[in-house]
Amino acid sequence: MNCFRLIFAVLAVLLAQPALSDELRPGYLELRQTGAGSYHLLFKIPARGEEVRLAIYVRLPDGTQDTSLPRASLSDGAYVERRAIRRDGGLAGQAVSIEGLSATSTDVLVRIESLEGAIQTERLSPTKTSFVVQAVPGSGEVAATYLRLGVEHILFGFDHLLFVLALVILVRDWRRVAITVTAFTIAHSITLAAATLGFVKVPGPPMEATIALSIMLVAVEILNARRGKPSLSARLPWLVAFSFGLLHGFGFAGALAEVGLPHHAIPIALLFFNLGVEIGQLAFVAAVLLSGNLLRTAMEFRHRPALVQLTANQLDIVAAYAIGAVAAFWLIERTSAFFVLAAIAA
């Protein structure tokens, strides 16, 4: 008798297995906006055979109406439902839920595409059966977000700051500093836009190593200038800043790629990210120049002007060696990482 019970239990499990495997496949809900307040709805529901489908249903916000007859079909083990819907005011800020999902063992993947091209994705489960459709951020919100991101990126991008610091030490005069930093901004804005929009693609690791090399070269130019051997970099610092700024723009593009750009407001996002970078740079340059002037003023109370100038030159040389040493470390580290990745890929 016990043997028969065991056989019956095994058969019950085996017969139930197809149904369980069908239920474990995720469902899919897509809401694509086609106009002001109108959407195309696609709902794929796991099904078994031609008759049995999972008992889950989309619950839309109050006031939503069908504007076309629902069309249903069975394809590749899924019950597919398509229909056009409309709601005055749209779905932004409204809750959408899947009824019956809490009684299953499956998930539902959700994708919402706005009229402007913004994408929202969700994953619903038996413990999370609803979500709120997000409003598309306006131009002002996008501008504020990417302005802040630009400021944060430059202030926490220590390699870019070190390059700007080296330029400030090389130039000294605030008028020439302003021209030099502006040339740097124009250059990295060009390559940032080109790389972000997909016109130019440069591998990240070699570019990061090249950025470290550019910092080393400016540090060497500081040493040459303070030892009475000024080169083209000291005479035309804006040209050097522009040339190396093109390289640094690719570095900014790599950071921006991690954040992404809103499809409906790419020009605004790019513009204000660049403005944020410029604001961060100018704030950093102002802090460096102010600190240098305060230090010079404090030293002039105790020393003669000629001695102050000599001390300033010595400080510049020490700073150049420190900047060059850090940049050399970055160059070795980034180059080694590049070769390690290449060896792994091979």
C-alpha positions in Angstrom: 0.0 0.0 0.0 2.8 2.4 0.9 4.5 1.5 -2.4 1.3 2.6 -4.4 1.2 5.8 -2.4 4.8 6.6 -3.3 4.2 5.9 -7.0 1.1 8.1 -7.0 3.0 11.0 -5.3 5.8 10.8 -7.9 3.3 10.7 -10.8 1.5 13.7 -9.3 4.8 15.7 -9.1 5.8 14.8 -12.7 2.3 15.7 -14.1 2.3 19.0 -12.2 5.8 19.9 -13.5 4.8 21.3 -16.9 2.3 23.6 -15.3 4.8 24.8 -12.8 7.4 25.4 -15.5 4.9 27.4 -17.5 4.0 29.5 -14.5 7.6 30.3 -13.7 8.1 32.0 -17.0 7.8 35.8 -16.6 4.9 37.8 -18.1 5.5 41.0 -20.0 3.6 44.3 -20.0 4.4 47.1 -22.4 2.7 50.5 -22.4 3.9 52.7 -25.3 2.5 56.2 -25.5 1.2 57.1 -28.9 -0.3 60.5 -28.2 -1.5 62.9 -25.5 -3.2 60.5 -23.1 -3.2 57.5 -25.5 -1.2 54.3 -25.3 -0.7 51.0 -27.0 -0.9 48.1 -24.5 0.8 44.8 -25.0 0.4 42.0 -22.4 2.1 38.6 -22.7 0.8 36.0 -20.2 2.4 32.6 -19.6 0.1 29.8 -21.0 0.0 26.1 -21.2 -1.5 24.5 -24.3 -4.2 26.3 -26.2 -6.7 26.8 -23.4 -5.0 27.3 -20.1 -3.4 30.7 -19.4 -2.2 32.1 -16.1 -5.1 34.0 -14.4 -3.4 37.4 -14.2 -5.0 40.7 -15.5 -3.9 44.3 -15.9 -5.7 46.8 -13.7 -5.4 50.3 -15.1 -6.1 53.6 -13.3 -9.7 54.8 -13.1 -10.8 56.7 -16.1 -8.9 54.5 -18.6 -10.9 53.4 -21.6 -10.3 51.1 -24.5 -10.2 52.9 -27.8 -10.0 49.7 -29.9 -11.2 46.1 -29.5 -8.8 43.9 -27.7 -6.9 41.4 -29.9 -5.7 38.2 -28.4 -3.6 35.4 -29.8 -1.6 32.4 -28.6 2.1 32.4 -29.6 5.1 30.4 -28.4 3.4 29.3 -25.1 2.1 32.8 -24.3 -1.3 34.4 -24.4 -0.8 37.8 -26.1 -3.2 40.6 -25.7 -3.0 43.9 -27.6 -5.3 47.0 -27.3 -5.3 50.7 -27.5 -6.2 52.7 -24.4 -6.8 56.3 -23.5 -6.9 58.3 -20.2 -7.4 62.1 -19.9 -4.2 63.4 -18.4 -2.2 60.3 -19.2 -0.9 57.7 -16.9 1.9 59.7 -15.3 1.7 59.6 -11.5 -0.9 56.8 -11.6 -0.7 53.2 -10.3 -0.9 50.2 -12.5 -1.2 46.7 -11.0 -1.5 43.1 -12.0 -4.4 41.3 -10.4 -3.9 37.7 -9.4 -0.1 37.9 -9.4 0.2 37.4 -5.7 -1.3 33.9 -6.1 1.3 32.8 -8.6 5.0 32.0 -8.6 5.9 34.2 -11.6 7.1 37.7 -12.3 6.0 40.3 -14.8 8.5 42.5 -16.6 7.1 46.0 -17.4 8.3 48.6 -19.9 6.8 52.1 -20.3 7.8 54.3 -23.2 6.7 57.9 -23.1 5.9 60.1 -26.2 9.3 61.8 -25.7 11.2 58.5 -25.7 11.8 58.2 -22.0 11.9 54.6 -20.8 10.7 53.2 -17.4 11.2 49.6 -16.5 9.8 47.7 -13.6 9.7 44.1 -12.3 6.6 43.0 -10.6 6.4 39.8 -8.5 3.9 38.1 -6.1 5.2 40.4 -3.3 5.1 43.6 -5.5 2.1 43.6 -7.7 1.8 47.3 -8.6 4.0 50.3 -9.7 3.5 54.1 -10.3 4.1 55.4 -13.8 6.8 58.1 -13.6 6.3 61.5 -15.1 8.8 62.5 -17.8 11.2 65.0 -16.3 10.8 68.5 -17.7 13.5 70.6 -19.3 14.2 72.5 -16.0 14.5 69.2 -14.0 16.9 67.7 -16.6 19.0 70.9 -16.6 19.3 71.0 -12.8 20.2 67.3 -12.6 22.9 67.4 -15.2 24.3 70.7 -14.0 24.8 69.1 -10.6 26.3 66.0 -12.2 28.8 68.2 -14.1 29.9 70.0 -11.0 30.2 66.8 -9.0 32.2 65.0 -11.7 34.9 67.7 -12.1 35.2 68.2 -8.3 35.6 64.5 -7.7 37.6 63.9 -10.9 41.0 64.2 -9.4 43.0 63.6 -12.6 41.1 66.5 -14.3 41.6 68.8 -11.3 45.3 67.9 -11.2 45.6 68.9 -14.9 43.8 72.2 -14.3 46.1 72.9 -11.2 49.2 72.3 -13.3 47.9 74.8 -15.9 47.2 77.4 -13.2 50.8 77.0 -11.8 52.3 77.2 -15.3 50.4 80.4 -16.2 50.0 82.2 -12.9 48.4 85.4 -14.3 44.7 85.2 -13.8 43.8 86.7 -17.2 45.8 84.1 -19.0 44.4 81.5 -16.6 40.9 82.4 -17.7 41.8 82.1 -21.4 43.6 78.8 -20.8 40.7 77.2 -18.8 38.2 78.4 -21.4 40.2 76.8 -24.2 40.3 73.6 -22.1 36.5 73.7 -21.6 35.8 74.3 -25.3 38.0 71.4 -26.3 36.6 68.8 -23.9 33.0 70.0 -24.8 33.7 69.1 -28.4 34.9 65.6 -27.8 32.4 65.0 -25.0 29.5 65.7 -27.4 31.1 63.7 -30.2 31.7 60.6 -28.0 28.4 60.8 -26.2 26.4 61.1 -29.5 28.3 58.2 -31.0 30.2 60.0 -33.7 33.6 59.0 -32.2 34.4 55.9 -30.1 37.7 55.7 -28.2 38.6 52.8 -25.8 38.5 53.9 -22.2 41.7 52.3 -20.7 44.2 53.8 -23.2 42.5 57.2 -23.0 42.8 57.2 -19.2 46.5 56.4 -19.5 46.9 59.2 -22.0 45.2 61.7 -19.7 47.7 60.8 -17.0 50.5 61.3 -19.5 49.1 64.8 -20.3 49.4 65.8 -16.6 53.0 64.6 -16.6 53.9 66.7 -19.6 52.4 69.9 -18.1 54.4 69.2 -14.9 57.6 69.0 -17.0 56.7 72.3 -18.6 56.4 74.0 -15.2 59.9 72.8 -14.3 61.3 74.1 -17.6 59.6 77.5 -17.2 60.8 78.0 -13.6 64.4 77.1 -14.7 64.4 79.7 -17.3 63.7 77.5 -20.3 60.1 78.4 -21.3 58.7 76.4 -24.2 55.7 76.7 -26.4 53.5 75.5 -23.5 54.5 78.5 -21.4 54.1 81.0 -24.2 50.8 79.6 -25.6 49.2 77.7 -22.7 45.8 77.9 -24.2 47.0 75.9 -27.2 48.3 73.1 -24.9 45.1 73.3 -22.9 42.9 73.0 -26.0 45.0 70.0 -27.3 44.9 68.0 -24.1 41.3 69.1 -23.5 40.3 67.1 -26.5 41.6 64.0 -24.6 40.0 64.9 -21.3 36.6 65.2 -23.1 36.7 61.5 -23.8 37.2 60.9 -20.1 34.2 63.0 -19.3 32.2 61.0 -21.9 33.0 57.8 -20.2 31.7 59.1 -16.9 28.5 60.5 -18.6 28.0 57.1 -20.3 27.6 55.5 -16.9 24.8 57.9 -16.1 23.2 58.0 -19.5 21.3 60.7 -21.3 17.5 61.3 -21.4 16.4 60.5 -24.9 13.9 63.4 -24.9 16.4 66.1 -23.8 19.9 65.1 -25.0 20.9 68.7 -26.0 19.8 70.2 -22.7 21.6 67.4 -20.7 24.8 67.8 -22.6 24.8 71.6 -22.4 24.2 71.7 -18.7 26.6 68.9 -17.9 29.3 71.0 -19.7 28.2 74.1 -17.8 28.4 72.2 -14.5 32.0 71.1 -15.4 32.9 74.7 -16.2 31.4 76.0 -13.0 33.3 73.4 -11.0 36.6 74.2 -12.8 36.2 78.0 -12.2 35.4 77.4 -8.6 38.5 75.3 -8.2 40.7 77.8 -10.1 39.3 80.7 -8.0 40.1 78.7 -4.8 43.7 78.0 -6.0 44.4 81.6 -7.0 42.9 83.0 -3.8 45.0 80.6 -1.7 48.1 81.6 -3.6 47.4 85.3 -3.2 46.8 84.9 0.5 50.0 82.9 0.9 52.0 85.6 -1.0 50.5 88.4 1.0 51.4 86.6 4.3 54.9 86.0 3.1 55.4 89.7 2.0 54.9 90.8 5.6 58.1 89.1 6.7 60.2 88.9 3.5 61.4 91.2 0.8 59.6 90.9 -2.6 62.6 89.3 -4.4 62.8 86.6 -1.7 59.1 86.1 -2.0 59.4 85.6 -5.7 62.3 83.1 -5.2 60.2 81.2 -2.6 57.2 81.1 -5.0 59.4 79.6 -7.7 60.6 76.9 -5.3 57.1 76.1 -4.3 56.1 75.8 -8.0 59.0 73.4 -8.5 58.0 71.3 -5.5 54.4 71.3 -6.7 55.5 70.2 -10.2 57.4 67.3 -8.9 54.5 66.2 -6.7 52.0 66.5 -9.6 54.4 64.7 -11.9 54.9 61.9 -9.4 51.1 61.3 -8.9 50.6 61.4 -12.7 53.4 58.9 -13.3 51.8 56.5 -10.8 48.5 56.8 -12.6 50.2 56.2 -15.9 51.9 53.0 -14.7 48.8 51.8 -13.0 46.5 52.5 -15.9 48.9 51.1 -18.5 49.4 47.9 -16.5 45.7 47.5 -16.1 45.3 47.9 -19.9 47.8 45.2 -20.7 46.3 42.9 -18.1 42.9 43.3 -19.7 44.3 42.7 -23.1 46.1 39.5 -22.0 42.8 38.3 -20.4 40.9 39.0 -23.6 43.5 37.2 -25.7 
